[in-house]
Amino acid sequence: MDRAIAIDVSRLSKTYDGHQAVADISFQVYAGEIFGLLGPNGAGKSTTLRTLITLLAPSSGSATVLGHDTARDADTVRRLIGYVPQERAIDRFLTGREHLELLAALYHLSKAEAAKRIGELLKLVELEAHADRPAKTYSGGMKRKLDIACGLLPDPKILFLDEPTLGLDVQSRLRIWDYVRMLKARGMTVVMTTNYLDEADQLCDRLAIIDGGRIKIIGSPVELKVGLGGDIVSLTLKETNRIPALEAALKGQPAIRAVRATATGLDIRVESPEKALPAILESANRLDCRLEFIKYNRPRLDDVFIAHTGRRIEEPTASSEE
C-alpha cells in the first residue's frame, strides 16, 4: 500500500553569499512518521528545515508541504505547520501561560479556543503546576517543553523541530524524546534535525544523513546499519605508532571489508568475526603489535555515518542545565 506523502523535496539547492549551503537534495517524508536530518554543524540541516518552513526561498528546485509549494503557497504552508527553533525565543519575565497566551493572540485564536488549547498543551508537556511561574525560574528541560508547547499551539499537521535536545542533560533529553514519540502516536508528522547519533537512532522512523549540503543516504536506522554489512572489530593498541603498519597489513585481506584508524587503534569491518579474527591476531603478532583491548559489536549509526561521509560526526556535549 502506498503511503501518503507529507513533504516532497525535489532537487533543492540554496546558495547565499557565494556559499552553497544545500546542493541538489531530494527526499520525501511520509505522513505520520518521524523523519530526521542527521549531520554535523554546517551540514545544511537547518537551511533545509528553514526552506521547508518558508523562512528561506530555494535558489533552485522545489519543496511541497501537504501538496503546497513552500515558495508560491507560503502563507498556506505556515498555517499547516508548527516550528520549534534551535534558539529559544523565551522572554524570561513572562510566565509559561503568558507565553502561550501571547502566541495565541498572534495566531488570532479566540479567547475560548486559546484557553482550551493552552490548558491541553500545559497538561501534555507537564507544565500545569509551573504555568504561572516566570520562565526565568524554569530549568533547561522545562524551557524546551514550553518551546514544544508553543510549536503545537496552532494545532499543526506537521511539526518541525530544529535540534530539539541541544544542550540538555540526559534526563531532559529522554523526556523530550517521550513527547516526540507521543506526538507520532497521535498521528502527527515530525521532521527534526539532530547531530546526536543516539537521538536519530532511537526516535527516527527514517533519516537522511546530510553532509556538506548533500544527502549521502536515506533509510531507517535499522536498514542503514544492516545495509552497511559486516560487524565491527575494534582494536586498542598499546603502542599507537604501530597503527599504520597494522592497518596496511589488514587492508585487502579475505573476510575484512574495511579498516579505519582511530586515535588508539583500528576499527575493522569484517564479514564475520570467526573468519577475520585469526587473520587479525596473526597480523598483529607478526608485526609485534601488542593489543590492549579487542571489542566486537554490530554496526552502529556512527559506523554508517563514517562509511558514507568518510569521517566521524562531532556530537555536541550535553550541559547540566536541568
N, C-alpha and C positions, 0 to 999 in steps of 0.2 A: 504494500500500500504506500503510495506517495505521501510524503509528509508535507504539510503546509509550510511555505517559505515565508518567514517574517522579515528577513533582511536579505537583499541581493546586491552584492558589490561586484562590479564588472570593470576590470582594468583601471582601477582608481589610482591616480597619481596626484601628489601635492608637492609643489615646489614653491619656496619663498626665500627671498634674499639670495637667490642663486643656489640654494641647497635643496636637493630632492629628499624630502622627509619620508615620502611614501612613493614607491615605484611600481606601478602596474600590478596592483594586487587584486585578486578576485576570490570571493568566498560567499557562502550562503549560511544563514542562521535559520534553523528550523523553529517553528512556533513551539513554545513550551520547554525549550532546552536552556541550559546554562552554557554559553559559548564564551571561551576565553581567548584573549590575545596575550600570549606569553613571550616575554623578551626582556632584555636589559634596558636600562635607561637610554633614551635616544634611539631606540629601535624603530620607532614610528607608531607605537601603540596608541598614545594619546592623540596624535594627529589623526589617525584613523577614526578614533572614537569621536573626536570633535567635528570631523567631517560628517559622520553619521547623525550627529545631533544638531546639525545645521550651523554650528558656530564657525566652521570654515567651509569655503566653497572649493570643490575639487579643481585642480589645474586641468585634468583630463579624466576621462572615464565617468562612471556614474554609480550612484547608490540609491536604492529604493528601500523605504521602511514601510511595511504593510502596504506595498504597492504604490507608495507616493515618493516621487523623486525628491531627494533631500535639497536640491538646488531650486527646482521650479515650484515645488509644493512645500516650502519650508514651514509656513505657518501651520499647515495641516499636520506635518510631521511632529511639530512641537506640541501639538495638542494630544498626541498619542503616546508620548514618551515621558519618562522621568529620568533625572540625571543626578548622580551623586558625584561631585567633583573630587579630585585628589586634594585640592586645597580647601580647607574648611572655611565656609562662609558664615561663621557664627559670631554674633555680637555678644561679647562676654557679659554684658549687663542685662540683656533680655533673658527672661525665663524660657524654659523649653516650650511651654504653651504659647508664650508671646511670639516666639519664632514661627511657630506653625500658624498662628492667627494672622501674622503679617503676610506670610506666604499665601494664605487662603484669600486675603484681600487682593493680592496681586493676581491671583487666578480668577478673581471675580466670583468666588463661591458665595452663595447666600449664607447668612448667619447660621441658619438651621443646619444647612449642609456642612458648613465648616465645623460647627460644634460636633456633629456626628462623626465626621472623618477624623478630626483631631482626637476625639475620645478613643476611636478604634485603633488609631496608629500608636498612641501613647501606650495602649494596652499591648499591642503587637510587639513593640520594642522594649517592653518592660520599663517604661519611664513614668508610669502613672504616679508613683509615690514621689517622684522628683520633678514633676512637671512645673511646679511653681517656684522652683529654686533658680537663681541666676545661673546661666551657663558657665560662668567663671568658676563655679563650685563643682562642675562635672569633671569626672575622670576622662582620660582619652577615649576609653571604650564607650562611655556614655555619650560623649560628643559625637562619636561616629554613629551611634544608634540614632541620635537626633538627626544627623545628616541623612540617614536612610529614611527616616520618617518624613523628612522634607521632600525627598525624591519621590516618595509614594503618595504624597498628598493629592496630586491631580488624578489619582486612580489610573495610572498609565497601563498601556498594553505591554510595553517593553520598558525595562529598567536598565539604564547604563550605569555601571559602577567603574570609576577610574581609580585603580589601586585601593580597593576598599579597606584593606587592613594595614596599610603602610604605617609603620612606626608604632603599632600597637603591641602590647605584651602578649604572650602566648594565650592566656586565658581569654582576653578580649577578642583576639583573632578567632578562637574557637566559637565564641558566642556569635560573632558576626557570620561565620560560616553557617551556623544553625539557622539564622534568619534568612540567609540566601536560599538554603535548602527549603525552608518553609514557603518562600515565595514561589519557587518552582512547583512545590506540591499543590499550590493554589492555582497553578496553570499559567503563571507569568513567565514571559521570556526574559532572560537576563543575559546581558553582554557585559563582560568585565575585562579589564586589563590587569595584569599582575606580573611581577618578576619574582614571585615566590613559587618555587617548583612544587612544594607540598600543597599549596593552595590550589594550583592548577590541577594537580593530580587528584585531590580529594573532592573538589567542587564541580569541575567542568565535565559535562557530557561529551563535548568535543572542544578541541582547542587548535589554534593556529600558532605555530612557532614563527615569530617575526624577528628579523634581524637585519640591520642596515636598510630598513624601509621595504624589505621584501619578505613575502611569506615563503618559508622553507618547506613546510609540510603541514597538513591538516589531518586530524583524526581524533578518535577518543584516546585518552591516556593509555588504556589497555592495548588498543590497536597499535599505537605508536611504539610501545615497548615490545610487543610481540613481533611487530614488523622489523624491528632492529635485528632480531635473530641473534642467537647465541647468549651465553651467560658471561658474567664478568668475573675474572680472577684478578684481585688487586694484590700487588706485592709491595712490601715496605723493605727497603734495603738498608743495611747498617751503614754502608759507605755509599753515599749518594753519587760520588764521582764514577761509580760503576754502572750507573743507569744507562748512559748512551750505548755502552758496549752490549749490555744485555738486550736493550731494545732492538739493536741492529741484528743480533743473533736470532731473535724470536720472529722478526718480520718475515712473512712468506713461508713459515713452517706449516706443515699439514695440521689441520684442526684449529689453527689460530687465524682468526678473521681480521683483527686489528690490534695494534699495540699503540698505547699513548703514554708518554712520560708524564709523571706528576712531580710535585716538589720532593717527594720522599721515595718514589719508586715507579711502578708501572701499573696501568690499568690495561688488562688484556681481555679482548672479547674473543671467546672461544666457542667452537661448535658444541663441545661437551667437555666438562672438566675431567672426566675419566680419561679421554683421549689426549687432552692437551697437557695435563699436569705432569706426566712423566717427562715430556719434552721440555717443559718449563724448568723443572728441577734439574734435569740433565744439563741444560744450557747454563743455568746459574752455577752449578757445581764445576763445570768445565772452565768457566770464566772466573772462578773463585769469588763469586758474588754471595756474600753472606746475607741470608734472608732473616729479617726480624719478625715479620708477620706475613701470613697468607690469608686472604679473605675472599670468600666466594659469595656472589649474590646474583639474583635475576636482574635483567636490565632495568634501570631506573629512568625516570624522566630526564634526569641530569645526563645520563648516557645518550638519550635520544637527542637532547639539545646539542651536545658535543658532536655527535655523529653528523648532524645536519648544518652546523654553523662552524665547526672546527675549533670551538672554544667553550669554556665553561661559563655559565651565566653567573654574574656577580649579584648575589642577593643582598638586599639591604638588611641591616641589623635591626632587630626589634628593640624598641625602647621599653622602659618600665614606667610608662606614663599612667598606668592604671593606679 
